[in-house]
Amino acid sequence: MAAVKAKQKPINPKLGQVYQAIRRYKVEHGGLSPSIRELCALTGVSSTSVLRYYLRQLQASGHISIAQDFSSRHISLPGEIYTPPAKVDVA
């Protein structure tokens, strides 16, 4: 049975690009969120202020949740669970 997601408002293509970049990064890094500067590089956004605006818009639309201190490393995607990669002992 698929998880039921909270109702989310539609978003424009640029916000969709930012959202998809966050999802890809979290999958590739075991749930770790990208930094603001990493997101700028991934999406081609040159201004950290503009990117923060996009993150606030995604939060307002219900697509992401951000910690109260607005740390980009604490972005969560409602309804998504990530498993950290297994640790490998190097002998």
C-alpha positions in Angstrom: 0.0 0.0 0.0 1.4 3.4 -1.0 1.9 6.1 1.6 -0.6 8.9 1.6 1.0 12.3 1.2 -0.4 15.5 2.6 -2.1 17.7 0.1 0.4 19.8 -1.7 -0.1 22.9 -3.7 1.1 22.9 -7.3 4.5 24.5 -7.9 6.1 26.3 -10.9 8.9 24.6 -12.9 11.8 26.4 -11.1 10.5 25.3 -7.7 10.1 21.8 -9.2 13.7 21.8 -10.3 14.8 22.8 -6.7 12.6 20.1 -5.2 13.9 17.4 -7.5 17.5 18.5 -6.8 16.8 18.0 -3.1 15.3 14.6 -3.6 18.2 13.4 -5.8 20.8 14.7 -3.3 19.0 13.0 -0.4 18.8 9.7 -2.3 22.5 9.8 -3.3 23.7 10.8 0.1 21.6 8.5 2.4 19.1 11.2 3.5 21.6 14.0 4.1 20.3 17.4 2.8 22.3 19.6 0.6 23.7 22.9 1.7 22.4 26.2 0.3 25.5 26.6 -1.9 25.3 22.9 -3.1 21.7 23.5 -4.0 22.7 26.7 -5.9 25.3 24.7 -7.9 22.8 21.8 -8.6 20.1 24.1 -9.8 22.0 26.9 -11.5 20.7 29.5 -9.1 23.4 32.2 -8.6 22.0 33.8 -5.4 21.7 32.2 -2.0 18.9 34.7 -1.2 16.9 33.6 -4.2 17.4 29.9 -3.3 16.2 30.6 0.3 13.1 32.3 -1.2 12.5 29.1 -3.3 12.9 27.0 -0.2 10.4 29.1 1.7 7.9 28.7 -1.2 8.4 24.9 -1.2 7.8 24.9 2.6 4.7 27.0 2.2 3.3 24.7 -0.5 3.9 21.6 1.8 6.6 20.0 -0.4 9.4 20.3 2.2 9.8 20.9 5.9 12.8 23.0 7.2 14.1 23.1 10.8 13.3 26.3 12.6 16.9 27.6 12.4 16.4 27.4 8.6 19.4 25.2 8.2 19.4 23.7 4.7 21.0 20.6 6.2 17.7 20.0 8.0 15.3 19.8 5.0 12.8 16.9 5.1 10.5 15.7 2.5 7.1 14.7 4.0 6.4 11.0 3.5 9.9 10.1 2.4 12.3 7.9 4.4 16.0 7.5 3.6 18.3 4.8 4.8 21.9 5.8 5.4 24.5 3.8 3.6 26.1 0.9 5.4 29.3 1.7 7.2 32.3 -0.2 6.0 35.2 -1.0 8.3 38.5 -0.3 6.8 41.2 -2.5 8.2 
